[in-house]
Amino acid sequence: MAVLALIYILIFLIFGLILYAVLQIKLFGMKVKDFWTFIEANQMLDKLYRFAKQYENMSSQEQVIYLAEAEKIFKAFDNVPDALWEEEYDKYKEVLTKYKDIKMLRWAGNK
């Protein structure tokens, strides 16, 4: 009986913490979906940052993939307040710089 009561208390605490997190996200003026997309984009930002640092010359296919993933990241980061990602600003800036470079190369190549 005591084990069952402990399980109920733990389940109640878990739901309480989830509800508290959702409430904090809403009070910050964001949607939960936008916050979750930001978390996923933050993970992808790390991957693109490493990719941008390692590869100077990408194939056309790699450039297209990089551009598509970078655009998703930029959109996700635009939906959350800047205070959430100011730690990641250097990575964001590096990915943005590489994005602009690829866009310019592709634009110059199409002329």
C-alpha positions in Angstrom: 0.0 0.0 0.0 2.9 2.4 0.8 4.5 1.7 -2.5 1.3 2.5 -4.4 1.0 5.8 -2.5 4.6 6.6 -3.3 4.0 5.9 -7.0 0.9 8.3 -6.9 3.0 11.0 -5.3 5.8 10.7 -7.8 3.3 10.8 -10.7 1.7 13.9 -9.2 5.1 15.6 -8.8 6.0 14.8 -12.4 2.8 16.2 -13.7 3.2 19.2 -11.4 6.7 19.9 -12.8 5.5 19.6 -16.4 2.6 22.0 -15.7 5.0 24.4 -14.0 7.4 24.3 -17.0 4.5 24.9 -19.5 3.3 27.8 -17.3 6.8 29.3 -17.3 7.0 29.0 -21.1 3.6 30.7 -21.5 4.5 33.5 -19.0 7.6 34.1 -21.1 5.3 34.9 -24.0 6.1 31.8 -26.1 4.2 28.8 -27.4 5.3 25.4 -26.2 5.7 24.3 -29.8 8.0 27.2 -30.5 10.1 26.4 -27.4 10.3 22.7 -28.5 11.3 23.7 -32.0 14.0 26.0 -30.5 15.4 23.1 -28.5 15.6 21.0 -31.6 17.1 23.9 -33.6 19.7 24.5 -30.9 20.9 20.9 -31.3 21.1 21.3 -35.1 22.9 24.6 -34.6 25.7 22.7 -32.9 26.0 20.3 -35.8 25.9 23.1 -38.4 28.5 25.0 -36.4 30.9 22.1 -36.4 30.2 21.5 -40.1 30.8 25.2 -41.0 34.1 25.1 -39.1 35.4 21.9 -40.8 34.4 22.3 -44.4 35.5 25.2 -46.5 34.4 23.7 -49.9 31.1 21.9 -50.0 29.5 20.1 -52.9 26.4 21.6 -54.4 24.2 19.0 -52.6 25.9 19.7 -49.2 25.3 23.5 -49.8 21.6 22.9 -50.4 21.3 20.8 -47.3 23.2 23.3 -45.3 21.0 26.2 -46.5 17.8 24.3 -45.8 18.8 23.4 -42.3 20.2 26.8 -41.5 16.9 28.4 -42.6 15.0 26.1 -40.2 17.3 27.2 -37.4 16.9 30.9 -38.2 13.1 30.6 -38.2 13.1 28.7 -34.9 15.5 31.2 -33.2 13.3 34.1 -34.5 10.3 32.7 -32.6 11.9 32.8 -29.1 13.2 35.8 -27.2 16.9 36.7 -27.7 17.6 36.2 -23.9 17.2 32.5 -24.4 19.9 32.0 -26.9 22.4 34.8 -26.2 24.9 32.1 -25.1 24.7 30.6 -28.5 25.2 33.8 -30.4 28.7 33.1 -31.6 27.6 29.8 -33.1 24.6 31.4 -34.6 26.7 34.1 -36.1 29.2 31.6 -37.6 26.4 29.6 -39.1 24.8 32.8 -40.5 28.1 33.9 -42.0 28.6 30.5 -43.7 25.0 30.7 -44.9 25.6 34.1 -46.4 28.8 33.0 -48.1 27.1 30.0 -49.7 24.2 32.1 -50.8 26.6 34.6 -52.4 28.6 31.8 -54.1 25.5 30.2 -55.5 24.1 33.6 -56.6 27.4 34.4 -58.3 27.5 31.0 -60.0 24.0 31.4 -61.4 24.9 34.5 -63.3 
